Amino acid sequence: MSDPIDRRRFFGAALTTAVTTQFALGGPAQAQTSAQNDSGASAKAGGHTSFPALKQINAGLLNVGYVETGPAGGKPVILLHGWPYDIYSFVDVAPQLASAGCRVIVPYLRGYGTTAFLSDTTMRNGQPSAVAEDIVALMDALKIEKATLAGFDWGARTADIIAALWPERCTALVSVSGYLIGGQEAGKLPLPPQAELQWWYQFYFATERGRAGYEKYRREFSRLIWQLASPKWHFDDATFERSAKAFDNPDHVAIVIHNYRWRQDLAQGEARYDDLEQKLAKGPVIGVPTITMEGDANGAPHPPPSAYAKMFSGKYSHRTISGGIGHNLPQEAPQAFAEAVIDVIKTA
C-alpha cells in the first residue's frame, strides 16, 4: 500500500507532524477542503475490463510495460498505481480521460506486470526516489516534456516526489491521501501501539519469514490487503485476478520487500539516490496545482487532510469521496478520480 500502505489514522496534535511525515505510506495552504463530494463517486466502476494492447519501451534502467489511450496530441496524463495493485486500478478512469481529450499513459511500476530490468546486475531497489526516477525516464523515452501526474499509494508518493523535485516536468497533481513524501529517519519514529498495529505487514516483511511468506502466498496476501484497505469494496474474483497477474513479475517480491525494509532503515539503498533522498527527507513543499483526495472508508492508515494541506503552496483543494470508498480510490470511484484530474488540468 501507499507508504507502507499509506495507511494512517491519526492520533493527536503532538504526533501530527511526525505521523504525516512518516506517512509519506506524508505555501501557504490555499486549501479549500470540501467535506464530502458525491459527484458520481462510484459511477461506472467496473464498466471496463480491459485496456488497449500493452506497449513496451526502454526507459532508464527498465523496459517499461504501459498502456496508452487517447489522442496522441492530447494533454499528457500519467496514472500511477500502488501496492498491491496494478494498472487495472485505472481501467475505468483512462477511458474517461481519453474521451476528455487527454493522452493517457498507465505504466507498470518496477516489479509489476511486464516491466523488466534491462540488466540482471541492476539492484532490485524499491526506494521511493528510484521509482520516481523511473517515471521521469519514461517521460523522456516517450518525449513527454511535462505531464499531469495522478495516483494513489506508491503511485501517489511517486507523483508527489516528481512534483516536488522535478516541478518543471509536472503540469498538475492528483494525490490520494495527500502528501506522502518522507525518509528513513521519519520511518524509524515509533507510533502509538494502535497505529503500529495498522502497519503489521511492514514488520512481517522485515523478517525472512515475511519475505518467504509473501513469495509463497503473494495472491492471498494481496487479497487480504485489498479487503482490509477497502472494507466496503465488494470486488469479485475476476477483478482481483486481472491485477494479481502483475504480481507474478519475477522481481516483484524483491522490490516490495526492499521498499518496506528500506523505509525502516533495515536495508541499504543505492548511493546514486542519496542526493534525492536527502532532499525528500527535508519535506519539500509542492508548488504545482494539486487536488488531494480521500475515500470515506479507507481502511489503511492515513492522516487527516488538515495535516498535509500546508505542504501544497500552489492552487490546492481537497475532496473526500463518500459512498464507502476505500484505499483503491481510482478503481472504486473512477468518475470522481477522472473529474479531479480534468479539473486540476483546468487550473494549471
Residue pairs with C-beta under 8 A, 6 or more apart in sequence:
1 7
1 25
1 82
1 83
1 84
1 153
1 154
1 225
1 229
1 300
1 327
2 23
2 25
2 82
2 83
2 152
2 153
2 154
2 156
2 157
2 176
2 177
2 180
2 300
2 302
2 327
3 22
3 23
3 24
3 25
3 26
3 157
3 180
3 182
3 263
4 25
4 199
4 201
4 202
4 260
4 263
5 25
5 83
5 153
5 199
5 201
5 225
5 229
5 300
5 301
5 327
6 23
6 25
6 26
6 82
6 152
6 153
6 156
6 157
6 176
6 177
6 180
6 300
6 301
6 302
6 327
7 23
7 25
7 198
7 199
7 229
7 298
7 299
7 300
7 301
7 302
7 327
8 19
8 22
8 23
8 25
8 26
8 177
8 195
8 198
8 300
8 301
8 302
8 303
9 195
9 198
9 301
9 302
9 303
10 16
10 19
10 20
10 195
10 301
10 303
10 304
10 307
11 19
11 191
11 192
11 194
11 195
15 191
15 192
16 303
16 307
17 307
18 186
18 189
19 26
19 191
19 195
19 303
19 307
20 26
20 179
20 303
20 307
20 308
20 311
21 182
21 183
21 186
21 283
22 182
22 186
22 187
22 189
22 191
23 177
23 180
23 182
23 301
23 302
23 303
24 128
24 157
24 160
24 179
24 180
24 181
24 182
24 183
24 186
24 280
25 153
25 157
25 177
25 180
25 300
25 301
26 178
26 179
26 180
26 181
26 182
26 303
26 308
27 285
27 287
27 312
27 313
27 314
28 310
28 313
29 309
29 310
29 312
29 313
29 316
30 314
30 315
30 316
31 305
31 309
31 312
31 316
31 317
31 318
32 316
32 317
32 318
33 305
33 306
33 309
33 317
33 318
34 317
34 318
34 319
34 320
35 320
36 296
36 320
36 321
36 322
37 319
37 320
37 321
37 322
37 336
38 321
38 322
38 323
39 335
39 336
39 339
40 335
40 336
40 339
41 321
41 322
41 323
41 325
41 333
41 335
41 336
42 323
42 325
42 332
42 333
42 335
43 334
43 335
44 92
44 96
44 334
44 335
45 92
45 331
45 332
45 333
45 334
45 335
46 92
46 239
47 92
47 334
48 91
48 92
48 95
49 91
49 238
49 242
50 91
51 67
51 69
51 87
51 88
51 91
51 94
51 106
52 67
52 68
52 69
53 67
54 65
54 66
54 67
54 113
54 114
55 65
55 66
55 67
55 68
56 63
56 64
56 65
56 66
56 114
57 63
57 64
57 66
57 138
57 141
57 142
58 64
58 118
58 141
59 134
59 137
59 138
59 140
59 141
59 142
60 133
60 134
60 136
60 137
60 138
60 140
60 141
61 110
61 117
61 118
61 119
61 122
61 134
61 137
62 110
62 115
62 116
62 117
62 118
62 134
62 137
63 115
63 116
63 117
63 118
64 107
64 108
64 115
64 134
64 138
64 141
65 107
65 108
65 113
65 114
65 115
65 116
66 87
66 105
66 106
66 107
66 108
66 138
67 87
67 94
67 105
67 106
68 103
68 104
68 105
68 106
69 94
69 95
69 98
69 104
70 77
70 94
70 97
70 98
70 99
70 101
70 102
70 103
70 104
71 98
71 101
71 102
71 103
72 103
73 103
74 98
74 101
74 102
74 103
74 104
75 101
75 102
75 103
75 148
75 171
75 345
76 102
76 103
76 105
76 144
76 146
76 147
76 148
76 171
77 97
77 102
77 103
77 104
77 105
77 147
77 148
77 149
77 150
77 341
77 345
78 105
78 106
78 107
78 135
78 138
78 139
78 144
78 147
78 148
78 149
78 150
78 159
79 87
79 89
79 90
79 93
79 94
79 104
79 105
79 106
79 150
79 151
79 155
79 330
80 107
80 109
80 135
80 149
80 150
80 151
80 152
80 154
80 155
80 156
80 158
80 159
81 87
81 89
81 90
81 106
81 108
81 109
81 112
81 151
81 152
81 153
81 154
81 155
82 89
82 151
82 152
82 153
82 154
82 155
82 156
82 328
83 153
83 154
83 256
83 259
84 218
84 221
84 222
84 225
84 226
84 243
84 247
84 256
85 152
85 153
85 226
85 243
85 328
85 331
86 108
86 112
86 113
86 243
86 246
86 247
87 106
87 107
87 108
87 113
87 246
88 239
88 242
88 243
88 331
89 152
89 243
89 328
89 330
89 331
90 106
90 330
90 331
90 334
91 242
91 331
92 330
92 331
92 334
92 335
93 330
93 334
93 337
93 338
93 341
94 104
94 106
96 334
96 335
96 338
97 104
97 338
97 341
97 342
98 104
100 338
100 342
102 148
102 341
102 342
102 345
105 138
105 142
105 144
105 147
107 115
107 135
107 138
108 114
108 115
108 246
108 249
109 115
109 131
109 134
109 154
109 155
109 158
110 117
110 126
110 130
110 131
110 134
110 251
110 255
111 124
111 126
111 249
111 251
111 252
111 254
111 255
111 256
112 246
112 247
112 249
112 252
113 245
113 246
113 249
114 249
115 249
116 249
116 251
117 124
117 251
123 270
124 251
124 254
124 255
124 258
125 255
125 258
125 262
125 269
125 270
125 273
126 254
126 255
126 256
126 257
126 258
126 259
126 260
126 262
127 258
127 259
127 262
127 269
127 270
127 273
127 277
128 154
128 157
128 158
128 161
128 181
128 259
128 277
128 280
129 161
129 273
129 276
129 277
129 280
130 269
130 270
130 273
131 154
131 157
131 158
132 158
132 161
132 162
132 165
132 276
133 273
133 276
135 149
135 158
135 162
136 162
136 166
136 169
139 145
139 147
139 169
145 169
146 168
146 169
146 170
146 171
147 169
147 170
147 171
148 170
148 171
148 172
148 173
148 174
148 341
148 344
148 345
148 348
149 158
149 159
149 162
149 163
149 170
149 172
149 173
149 174
150 159
150 173
150 174
150 175
150 330
150 337
150 340
150 341
151 157
151 158
151 159
151 174
151 175
151 176
152 175
152 176
152 177
152 327
152 328
152 329
152 330
153 176
153 177
153 327
153 328
154 259
156 175
156 176
156 177
156 178
156 180
157 180
157 181
159 170
159 173
159 174
159 175
160 173
160 175
160 179
160 180
160 181
160 286
161 181
161 276
161 280
162 169
162 170
163 170
163 173
163 286
163 287
163 288
163 290
164 181
164 279
164 280
164 284
164 285
164 286
165 276
165 279
165 280
165 284
167 286
167 287
167 288
170 288
171 288
171 289
171 345
171 348
172 288
172 289
172 290
172 344
172 345
172 347
172 348
173 286
173 288
173 289
173 290
173 291
173 344
174 290
174 291
174 292
174 293
174 337
174 340
174 341
174 344
175 290
175 291
175 292
175 293
176 292
176 293
176 294
176 295
176 327
176 329
176 330
177 292
177 293
177 294
177 298
177 300
177 302
177 303
178 292
178 294
178 302
178 303
178 305
178 307
178 308
178 309
178 311
178 318
179 286
179 292
179 308
179 311
179 312
181 280
181 283
181 284
181 311
182 263
182 280
182 281
182 283
183 277
183 280
183 281
184 262
184 263
184 264
184 265
184 277
184 281
185 281
186 281
187 263
187 264
187 265
188 264
188 265
190 196
191 199
195 301
196 203
198 300
198 301
199 301
201 210
201 221
201 225
201 260
202 260
202 263
202 264
203 210
204 210
204 213
204 214
205 211
205 214
205 256
205 257
205 260
205 261
206 260
206 261
206 264
206 266
210 257
211 253
211 257
213 221
214 221
214 253
214 256
214 257
215 253
218 244
218 247
218 252
218 253
219 244
219 247
222 240
222 243
222 244
222 247
223 240
223 244
226 233
226 235
226 240
226 328
228 299
228 300
229 298
229 299
229 300
229 326
229 327
229 328
230 295
230 297
230 298
230 299
230 325
230 326
230 327
230 328
230 332
231 297
231 299
231 326
232 297
232 324
232 325
232 326
233 324
233 325
233 326
233 328
233 332
246 252
257 267
258 267
261 267
262 268
262 269
269 277
283 311
285 311
285 312
285 313
286 311
286 312
286 313
286 314
287 312
287 313
287 314
288 314
288 348
289 314
289 315
289 316
289 344
289 347
289 348
290 312
290 314
290 315
290 316
290 344
291 316
291 317
291 318
291 319
291 340
291 343
291 344
292 305
292 308
292 309
292 312
292 316
292 317
292 318
292 319
293 318
293 319
293 320
293 321
293 329
293 336
293 337
293 340
294 302
294 305
294 318
294 319
294 320
294 321
294 329
295 320
295 321
295 324
295 325
295 326
295 327
295 329
295 332
295 333
296 320
296 321
296 322
296 323
296 324
296 325
297 324
297 325
297 326
298 325
298 326
298 327
298 329
299 326
299 327
300 326
300 327
305 318
305 320
309 316
309 318
315 347
319 336
319 340
321 329
321 333
321 336
323 333
325 332
325 333
325 336
326 332
329 336
329 337
330 337
